[in-house]
Structure formats: C-alpha cells, structure tokens
Amino acid sequence: MTSTALKHPGVVLTTLSLGMLVVSLDATIVNVALPSLAAGLDGDMDNVLWVVNGYVLVNAALLVTGGRLGDVLGARRMFLVGLVGFLVASALCGVSENVTQLVLARFLQGVTGALLVPQVMTLISDIFPAERRGAAMGVMTGTIGISAMSGPVLGGLILHDWSWRWIFYINVPVCTAAIVLTLLFVPDARPANRHKFDLMGVFLVTAGLGAITYGLIEGQRYDWGQVTGVISIPAILVAGALILVAFVWWERRYPEPLLPLNLFRYRAFTVATLLNSVMYLTMYGVTLLVTLHLQSVSGHSALRTGLTYVPMALAMGIFAAVAGRLTDRTGARYLIFGGTLVLAAGFGAMAVVESATSTSTDFLLPLFVVGIGVAFIMAPATTEAMMDLPERLVAAASGVFNSSRQMMGALSIAVVGAALSTGLAHQITPEAERVARQLPPEQRARFVSELSKAVGEGGFASGQQAGPGGDAGLVQRLTHDAYSAAFAAAERPTLYMLIILLLVVAPTFLLLPRRAKAAKAATTAEAAEAMPPRQQQDPVG
C-alpha cells in the first residue's frame, strides 16, 4: 500500500473507531443477557454459553486470515465487507427463534469481525504519519477499552427496559453510519502488487488456533478431562499445538505465506505483542475475579456489577489518548514500564480491599488505577508493535496482534479460573468447619461434607443442606458466610499470582528501542504547525 494524504483525520478516526466499537462491545455485552437468552429461547445454559464462546472461538481463529485478506484485497475494502457482514449478522442474531440460530448468527459475527478488526491498525498505519500514529492508536485502544468494559453496563440497561434482541439490533445503526462514513471519507489504499492467497496456511492456522481456543474455553466444563470417547481436552490442546507446528513448517516453505515468519525478527513487534498479551491476560483475569466476587459473594445484580467497571472504562478512555500522544513525544518503552507498575499497584490495591464483606464501592478506586495502567500499556504497545514494520508486514502483524488479544482472553479464564477453583476447594473445608459450630452437633459433619462436595464440583451450595429438622435459613446464611470467606481467601493468592506475572515480564521493556528520533520529529511537526504561515514558508527569513 502507498501512503495516503489525510484530509479528514477526525472523521476517519471516528469511522474506524465505530467499527472497533461494535466488535469489542459484542464480545462482552452478551454476558449479562445469558439468563434472559436461556429463558427467551427455551435453551439450556450449556448451549446458551456458546452464544459467547462461539463468537470468541471463530474470531480468534480467523484474525490472522483477516489480516492477510486485507493485504491481498485491500484494507478499506475488507473493512467495508466486515462492516456489512457484521450488520447482517447482528440483524440475524436479533431475529433468531432458537439457540441454534443465534449461535450460528454469532459465528457469522465472529467471522465478519475478524475481517474488520485487523484492517483498523493497517489503515491507521497507512494513513497517519509516524509522528501522529501514537495519538491515533491511543484513541483506538481507548475505544476498545471503553466498549469492552461498558458492555455489561449497556447490556444491563437494555435488559432493564427492552428485550435481549436489542443487544444485537443496536449494532445496525452504528454499522450503517460506519459504512456511509467509510465510503465518503476513508481513503482507498489498495495493495500495489497482486498477492497469492495461502489456502493451506488458512486451514492450518484456523484449525490450530480454533482447537486451542476451544480447549481453553471448554476445559473447565469438562474438568480438563474426557469430552467424548477418546477425545479429551488435553488431546485437543496438543492437537492444536501440533497443527500450529505444521503451520510454521508450511509457512517457511510457501512463497507468499499467510504469516511471514520474519515478522517476529522485528524486536519491537515481538516484545510489544508479548507485553500487550500479558496485560490482557491479567486484565481479563481480574475482571473475572471481581465479577464473580460481586455476584456470588456480595450478591450484586448484573447491572450493579457492570456499573462497577465504569471508573475503569473512563480511565482507559481518557488515559489511552494521553498515553498515545506521549508515545509520539517520548517513545513507548518507559510508558509501558510505568503502566505495568501502575497495573500491578491496582491489583495490589484489590488484594488489600477484597474480603468476604467487600462491595462494589470498595473496588471502584482499584479498578480506576487498573484502567490507568491498562491505558499506558495498551496504547503505546499498539503503536510500538507497528512502528518499524515495512508496509508488506503490517496487515499480518495486525492479525497476529489482535489474535493474541482474543487468545489471552480464553487463556485467562482457564488459568485464573483454575487457580481460583483450586484455592476455593482448599479453603472451603476449614471455613465450613468454622461456621458449623453454630449448628447442632449432629448436623455439623453433614454440613461440612455437603458444602465441600458442592464447591469441589463447581457448584454453590444452598440451604437445602440443613437436613431433617434443621433450620434452613440458618444453614443458608452459614453456607454463604463459609463460601464468602473461602472465596476471599482464594482470591488474594490469585491476585498475587497476576502481580508476580506482571513484575516478571516488566523488565522486557528494556528490549524496546529508544524513540528519540520519532519524538524529535513529533515535536518539530507540532512546532511547525504553531508557526505563522510566513515562517513556515520561509524558515530562513
């Protein structure tokens, strides 16, 4: 692609942001609607969960392919195709009459979202000059953060007054506006040369990433064991890894590979992608912990839980733009390092405030700090990842960068969920024994046994465990007290695990290049804009 003169930077950035908004929003907005979907479509929860999981699975598996299609057919064209497809898929989601139809429509959303998302980074890299690219990436990453964190809030508000179908219908006018604005304002930057499309590479990377994503998503459900017959979660994960090995072997030999492996020779891209991936893994992990705490321990509604994330979303939106501009001035390395430390501090604050009696109010300030840390990693890392790449690698890099984000979401649920479940199973018995002292002696052993069994199986015990002649109200209260104390005790070490992970990867910022030249160019450009017209035309005087 060739560099394109930018005439309407604000409108172009708004248009690209609208595309990212609907895709990011739909990754989280559906979560709070699952009970309504199960009731409205008469489906069981295992099937309804695929309304979320199917979208993530397909989207993660196809992002690399979507990036390459933009390289072959043109980023603007694929952005438009993705927008139109996402609009149609959203409408189909809204008119679905059963769970199967809705899951298939969500698959289509995942496919079209994978066509759309990689083009955004490609278009920004092509349209915006290097000295302004950080600011543009800051706006874009801020949009991703705000939309992802606002999904549960918006979903809760919609469900409060309208049908679950409007969760999907809301995308139609947004996509329509983005399509019109793209046709009017986004420059058409087509590839200079014709490229072959690596069909075998598409099959291998889609199968490999799809298998690993499926294994991570479904691992908890099958207790990391047998799925059916000889098929097990470990076998699926191993098969996915082997397929990706075959993909690498194929890519090394194909003349125009789907994913040029020399992309990873660019140190800035590799390190920035690693740091960004760890940030997403820990951020998704913390949101899982806080959501479970607020709903299962504090007993908050889905809407109140979603509103708890508003400070985090605001911090991400405001400070991502600031971090993007600072990246243009100073480079990314120290901003990313500082963001990592702030993020770890936010997690530490959560470990201090969390307890069996914590409510949403206690988490507001820590989540705001987390939002600042995320912003100072996400925006600079996105800019840094694309900075040194030649134009022929930008589309592939965008696919890899965005795919890693989706994969980290699935991996985070698996890792954090497993750590929390292990800690909870370890803590529940002593906590049950502690509260059981308030029961008659003949009921204590049964209470402890049944509560420990229920939690060990991943359930939440109820007052049904009182036994003949027992006080159901008392047992229900004691069950909640024991579970809440055990959850809080298991939550804190999980937060410490995430803090340690951040501190371990933080020093890799030293591998990022210094950007003194880029910073100087940005400063010079801003100074030139501030000069009177005559001085700009005749700097000698």
Beta strands, then each sheet from edge to edge (+ up, - down):
strand 1: 226-228
strand 2: 231-232
sheet 1: 1+ 2-
end
